[in-house]
Amino acid sequence: MTPTAVSEQVRAFVLEKFPQAKKKGLSDSDKLLESGIVDSLGILDLVAFLESDFKVQISDDELLPENFQTVKAIAEFVERKRNGGA
């Protein structure tokens, strides 16, 4: 799966799950946490989605803002996880 395909799936999930994303619109570079699109509880939903759909395990020490800042950052993080990195 390409990073673009991962981005598209992540964007679709965020648009479906978080009303603020629909209201504000969502690009791959929008700051999810800073803009209020996703809150701390929303990150848990996002992690569950990533683990389920992309078959990756995300540890507590990987729950860093830089990994979940934007759709693009999330897609890059997932790709690193899928390729054996973190």
Secondary structure in CASP SS format (residue, H / E / C, confidence):
PFRMAT SS
TARGET T0000
AUTHOR 0000-0000-0000
METHOD secondary structure of the structure
MODEL  1
M C 1.00
T C 1.00
P H 1.00
T H 1.00
A H 1.00
V H 1.00
S H 1.00
E H 1.00
Q H 1.00
V H 1.00
R H 1.00
A H 1.00
F H 1.00
V H 1.00
L H 1.00
E H 1.00
K H 1.00
F C 1.00
P H 1.00
Q H 1.00
A H 1.00
K H 1.00
K H 1.00
K H 1.00
G C 1.00
L C 1.00
S C 1.00
D C 1.00
S C 1.00
D C 1.00
K C 1.00
L C 1.00
L C 1.00
E C 1.00
S C 1.00
G C 1.00
I C 1.00
V C 1.00
D C 1.00
S H 1.00
L H 1.00
G H 1.00
I H 1.00
L H 1.00
D H 1.00
L H 1.00
V H 1.00
A H 1.00
F H 1.00
L H 1.00
E H 1.00
S H 1.00
D H 1.00
F H 1.00
K C 1.00
V C 1.00
Q C 1.00
I C 1.00
S C 1.00
D H 1.00
D H 1.00
E H 1.00
L C 1.00
L C 1.00
P H 1.00
E H 1.00
N H 1.00
F H 1.00
Q C 1.00
T C 1.00
V H 1.00
K H 1.00
A H 1.00
I H 1.00
A H 1.00
E H 1.00
F H 1.00
V H 1.00
E H 1.00
R H 1.00
K H 1.00
R H 1.00
N C 1.00
G C 1.00
G C 1.00
A C 1.00
END
